[in-house]
Amino acid sequence: MTPYFTIHAGEYLTGTYIEKHYPKWNVWVPAKDTGIDILVTNSANNKTVSLQVKFSKDFNPTHRSPLDHSRLLATGWWTHDPSKIKKSDADFWVFVLPSFLEKQTSFIIISPSELYARFGSIQGTAKKRIHSYLRVTRGNRCWEARGLKKADQELLAYDRLLDEKRDFTEYLNAWKQIESRLK
């Protein structure tokens, strides 16, 4: 087996987080690219969870008002091929958002089928590329902000946006989904 790649920052941050907070789990990096970036097993190595990891640097919008800017912990930007989400073999997709201002990383952990359905309800399914702006607020909420008008983005920053399909909070640092599968 010839190594042909190294892990990227998101895979490193995810693996490091798992090893620190779940020391009985084992973290594995596949030898070839199959759409699975990390395998996680329980201590007996008889239960497995597969992860597709997506990393973004922090895109906290500094051009907005300083008050709005200070309300956001981290923001990420991704471009997706919807067919890859729909056909994904991973149990979960993990979006890794390190904060530019804080020494904290947020993880959005969601099944690909739920992710595909969410993006479809927000942006439609006919697009060739899906642009995603996930934002984590200081109030520990997570929102999909792509396409929001300025007034709605301000509501988002203050956790006052009333749009269930854009609310990704239940997936923010949702490690319990993985815990339950590895019991």
Contacts in CASP RR format, 6 or more apart in sequence:
PFRMAT RR
TARGET T0000
AUTHOR 0000-0000-0000
METHOD contacts of the structure
MODEL  1
MTPYFTIHAGEYLTGTYIEKHYPKWNVWVPAKDTGIDILVTNSANNKTVS
LQVKFSKDFNPTHRSPLDHSRLLATGWWTHDPSKIKKSDADFWVFVLPSF
LEKQTSFIIISPSELYARFGSIQGTAKKRIHSYLRVTRGNRCWEARGLKK
ADQELLAYDRLLDEKRDFTEYLNAWKQIESRLK
1 31 0 8 1.000
3 31 0 8 1.000
4 32 0 8 1.000
5 33 0 8 1.000
7 29 0 8 1.000
7 37 0 8 1.000
8 53 0 8 1.000
8 55 0 8 1.000
9 55 0 8 1.000
9 96 0 8 1.000
9 98 0 8 1.000
10 53 0 8 1.000
10 54 0 8 1.000
10 55 0 8 1.000
10 96 0 8 1.000
11 29 0 8 1.000
11 37 0 8 1.000
11 38 0 8 1.000
11 53 0 8 1.000
11 55 0 8 1.000
13 55 0 8 1.000
13 96 0 8 1.000
13 98 0 8 1.000
13 105 0 8 1.000
14 38 0 8 1.000
14 51 0 8 1.000
14 53 0 8 1.000
14 94 0 8 1.000
14 96 0 8 1.000
14 107 0 8 1.000
15 27 0 8 1.000
15 38 0 8 1.000
17 105 0 8 1.000
17 107 0 8 1.000
18 25 0 8 1.000
18 27 0 8 1.000
18 40 0 8 1.000
19 25 0 8 1.000
19 27 0 8 1.000
21 175 0 8 1.000
22 175 0 8 1.000
22 179 0 8 1.000
24 42 0 8 1.000
24 43 0 8 1.000
25 40 0 8 1.000
25 41 0 8 1.000
25 42 0 8 1.000
25 43 0 8 1.000
25 182 0 8 1.000
26 40 0 8 1.000
26 41 0 8 1.000
26 42 0 8 1.000
26 43 0 8 1.000
26 45 0 8 1.000
27 38 0 8 1.000
27 39 0 8 1.000
27 40 0 8 1.000
28 38 0 8 1.000
28 39 0 8 1.000
28 40 0 8 1.000
28 41 0 8 1.000
29 37 0 8 1.000
29 38 0 8 1.000
29 39 0 8 1.000
30 36 0 8 1.000
30 37 0 8 1.000
30 39 0 8 1.000
34 89 0 8 1.000
35 52 0 8 1.000
35 88 0 8 1.000
35 89 0 8 1.000
35 90 0 8 1.000
36 50 0 8 1.000
36 51 0 8 1.000
36 52 0 8 1.000
36 89 0 8 1.000
36 90 0 8 1.000
37 51 0 8 1.000
37 52 0 8 1.000
37 53 0 8 1.000
37 90 0 8 1.000
38 50 0 8 1.000
38 51 0 8 1.000
38 53 0 8 1.000
39 48 0 8 1.000
39 49 0 8 1.000
39 50 0 8 1.000
39 51 0 8 1.000
40 48 0 8 1.000
40 49 0 8 1.000
40 50 0 8 1.000
40 51 0 8 1.000
40 178 0 8 1.000
40 182 0 8 1.000
41 47 0 8 1.000
41 48 0 8 1.000
41 49 0 8 1.000
41 182 0 8 1.000
42 182 0 8 1.000
42 183 0 8 1.000
47 181 0 8 1.000
47 182 0 8 1.000
47 183 0 8 1.000
49 91 0 8 1.000
49 92 0 8 1.000
49 178 0 8 1.000
49 181 0 8 1.000
49 182 0 8 1.000
50 89 0 8 1.000
50 90 0 8 1.000
50 91 0 8 1.000
50 92 0 8 1.000
51 90 0 8 1.000
51 91 0 8 1.000
51 92 0 8 1.000
51 93 0 8 1.000
51 94 0 8 1.000
52 88 0 8 1.000
52 90 0 8 1.000
52 92 0 8 1.000
52 93 0 8 1.000
52 94 0 8 1.000
52 112 0 8 1.000
53 93 0 8 1.000
53 94 0 8 1.000
53 96 0 8 1.000
54 78 0 8 1.000
54 93 0 8 1.000
54 94 0 8 1.000
54 95 0 8 1.000
54 96 0 8 1.000
55 96 0 8 1.000
56 76 0 8 1.000
56 77 0 8 1.000
56 78 0 8 1.000
56 95 0 8 1.000
56 96 0 8 1.000
56 97 0 8 1.000
56 134 0 8 1.000
57 76 0 8 1.000
57 98 0 8 1.000
57 100 0 8 1.000
58 74 0 8 1.000
58 75 0 8 1.000
58 76 0 8 1.000
58 97 0 8 1.000
58 98 0 8 1.000
58 99 0 8 1.000
58 100 0 8 1.000
58 101 0 8 1.000
59 75 0 8 1.000
59 76 0 8 1.000
59 77 0 8 1.000
59 133 0 8 1.000
60 69 0 8 1.000
60 72 0 8 1.000
60 74 0 8 1.000
60 75 0 8 1.000
60 99 0 8 1.000
60 100 0 8 1.000
60 101 0 8 1.000
61 68 0 8 1.000
61 69 0 8 1.000
61 72 0 8 1.000
61 75 0 8 1.000
62 69 0 8 1.000
64 153 0 8 1.000
68 153 0 8 1.000
68 154 0 8 1.000
68 157 0 8 1.000
70 138 0 8 1.000
71 137 0 8 1.000
71 138 0 8 1.000
71 157 0 8 1.000
71 158 0 8 1.000
72 135 0 8 1.000
72 136 0 8 1.000
72 137 0 8 1.000
72 138 0 8 1.000
72 157 0 8 1.000
73 99 0 8 1.000
73 101 0 8 1.000
73 102 0 8 1.000
73 104 0 8 1.000
73 106 0 8 1.000
73 136 0 8 1.000
73 137 0 8 1.000
73 138 0 8 1.000
73 139 0 8 1.000
74 97 0 8 1.000
74 98 0 8 1.000
74 99 0 8 1.000
74 100 0 8 1.000
74 102 0 8 1.000
74 104 0 8 1.000
74 105 0 8 1.000
74 106 0 8 1.000
74 135 0 8 1.000
74 136 0 8 1.000
75 97 0 8 1.000
75 133 0 8 1.000
75 134 0 8 1.000
75 135 0 8 1.000
75 136 0 8 1.000
75 145 0 8 1.000
76 95 0 8 1.000
76 97 0 8 1.000
76 132 0 8 1.000
76 133 0 8 1.000
76 134 0 8 1.000
76 135 0 8 1.000
77 131 0 8 1.000
77 132 0 8 1.000
77 133 0 8 1.000
78 95 0 8 1.000
78 131 0 8 1.000
78 132 0 8 1.000
78 134 0 8 1.000
79 129 0 8 1.000
79 130 0 8 1.000
79 131 0 8 1.000
79 132 0 8 1.000
80 119 0 8 1.000
80 129 0 8 1.000
80 130 0 8 1.000
80 131 0 8 1.000
80 132 0 8 1.000
81 128 0 8 1.000
81 129 0 8 1.000
81 130 0 8 1.000
82 116 0 8 1.000
82 119 0 8 1.000
82 120 0 8 1.000
82 125 0 8 1.000
82 127 0 8 1.000
82 128 0 8 1.000
82 129 0 8 1.000
82 130 0 8 1.000
85 93 0 8 1.000
85 112 0 8 1.000
85 115 0 8 1.000
85 116 0 8 1.000
85 119 0 8 1.000
85 130 0 8 1.000
86 112 0 8 1.000
86 116 0 8 1.000
88 112 0 8 1.000
90 112 0 8 1.000
91 111 0 8 1.000
91 181 0 8 1.000
92 109 0 8 1.000
92 110 0 8 1.000
92 111 0 8 1.000
92 112 0 8 1.000
92 177 0 8 1.000
92 178 0 8 1.000
93 109 0 8 1.000
93 110 0 8 1.000
93 111 0 8 1.000
93 112 0 8 1.000
93 115 0 8 1.000
94 107 0 8 1.000
94 108 0 8 1.000
94 109 0 8 1.000
95 107 0 8 1.000
95 108 0 8 1.000
95 110 0 8 1.000
95 134 0 8 1.000
96 105 0 8 1.000
96 106 0 8 1.000
96 107 0 8 1.000
97 105 0 8 1.000
97 106 0 8 1.000
97 107 0 8 1.000
97 108 0 8 1.000
97 134 0 8 1.000
97 136 0 8 1.000
98 104 0 8 1.000
98 105 0 8 1.000
98 106 0 8 1.000
99 105 0 8 1.000
99 106 0 8 1.000
99 136 0 8 1.000
106 136 0 8 1.000
106 142 0 8 1.000
106 172 0 8 1.000
106 173 0 8 1.000
107 172 0 8 1.000
107 173 0 8 1.000
107 174 0 8 1.000
107 175 0 8 1.000
108 134 0 8 1.000
108 142 0 8 1.000
108 168 0 8 1.000
108 171 0 8 1.000
108 172 0 8 1.000
108 174 0 8 1.000
109 171 0 8 1.000
109 173 0 8 1.000
109 174 0 8 1.000
109 175 0 8 1.000
109 177 0 8 1.000
109 178 0 8 1.000
110 118 0 8 1.000
110 168 0 8 1.000
110 171 0 8 1.000
110 174 0 8 1.000
114 171 0 8 1.000
118 144 0 8 1.000
118 165 0 8 1.000
118 168 0 8 1.000
119 125 0 8 1.000
119 130 0 8 1.000
119 132 0 8 1.000
119 144 0 8 1.000
121 165 0 8 1.000
122 144 0 8 1.000
122 146 0 8 1.000
122 165 0 8 1.000
122 166 0 8 1.000
123 130 0 8 1.000
123 131 0 8 1.000
123 146 0 8 1.000
131 146 0 8 1.000
132 144 0 8 1.000
132 146 0 8 1.000
133 144 0 8 1.000
133 145 0 8 1.000
133 146 0 8 1.000
133 147 0 8 1.000
134 142 0 8 1.000
134 143 0 8 1.000
134 144 0 8 1.000
134 145 0 8 1.000
134 168 0 8 1.000
135 142 0 8 1.000
135 143 0 8 1.000
135 144 0 8 1.000
135 145 0 8 1.000
135 156 0 8 1.000
135 157 0 8 1.000
136 142 0 8 1.000
136 172 0 8 1.000
137 143 0 8 1.000
137 156 0 8 1.000
137 157 0 8 1.000
137 158 0 8 1.000
137 159 0 8 1.000
139 159 0 8 1.000
140 169 0 8 1.000
140 172 0 8 1.000
141 159 0 8 1.000
141 167 0 8 1.000
141 169 0 8 1.000
141 172 0 8 1.000
142 167 0 8 1.000
142 168 0 8 1.000
142 169 0 8 1.000
142 171 0 8 1.000
142 172 0 8 1.000
143 156 0 8 1.000
143 161 0 8 1.000
143 166 0 8 1.000
143 167 0 8 1.000
143 168 0 8 1.000
143 169 0 8 1.000
144 165 0 8 1.000
144 166 0 8 1.000
144 168 0 8 1.000
145 153 0 8 1.000
145 156 0 8 1.000
145 166 0 8 1.000
148 156 0 8 1.000
148 161 0 8 1.000
148 166 0 8 1.000
152 161 0 8 1.000
152 163 0 8 1.000
155 161 0 8 1.000
155 162 0 8 1.000
156 166 0 8 1.000
161 167 0 8 1.000
END
